[in-house]
Structures are given as structure tokens and as C-alpha cells.
Amino acid sequence: MFVLDIFLFFISSLLVIICVLV
């Protein structure tokens, strides 16, 4: 479960970065 949390956090961060760049 802990790994899943990290994965979700990583995806969210990536989405935020993409939104900022676009």
C-alpha cells in the first residue's frame, strides 16, 4: 500500500508539472 501511495504521489506531481509547462 505504501508503494501505491508513492506511485500516486509521483503521478500527481507529474500531472502538475505537465499542466504548468503546457
NUDOFI-120521 format. One record per residue (C-alpha): x, y, z; residue number from 1. Coordinates in steps of 0.25 Angstrom, whole numbers. Example, Ala and Ser with C-alpha at 12.3 -4.5 7.8 and 13.67 -1.06 7.14 Angstrom:
BEGIN
+-------+-------+-------+-----+
|    px |    py |    pz | num |
+-------+-------+-------+-----+
|    49 |   -18 |    31 |   1 |
|    55 |    -4 |    29 |   2 |
+-------+-------+-------+-----+
end
This chain:
BEGIN
+-------+-------+-------+-----+
|    px |    py |    pz | num |
+-------+-------+-------+-----+
|     0 |     0 |     0 |   1 |
|    11 |     9 |     3 |   2 |
|    17 |     7 |   -11 |   3 |
|     4 |    11 |   -17 |   4 |
|     3 |    24 |    -9 |   5 |
|    17 |    27 |   -14 |   6 |
|    13 |    24 |   -28 |   7 |
|     0 |    32 |   -28 |   8 |
|     8 |    44 |   -22 |   9 |
|    18 |    43 |   -33 |  10 |
|     7 |    43 |   -44 |  11 |
|     0 |    55 |   -37 |  12 |
|    13 |    62 |   -37 |  13 |
|    16 |    59 |   -52 |  14 |
|     2 |    64 |   -56 |  15 |
|     4 |    77 |   -48 |  16 |
|    17 |    79 |   -55 |  17 |
|    11 |    76 |   -69 |  18 |
|     0 |    86 |   -66 |  19 |
|    10 |    97 |   -62 |  20 |
|    18 |    94 |   -75 |  21 |
|     6 |    94 |   -84 |  22 |
+-------+-------+-------+-----+
end
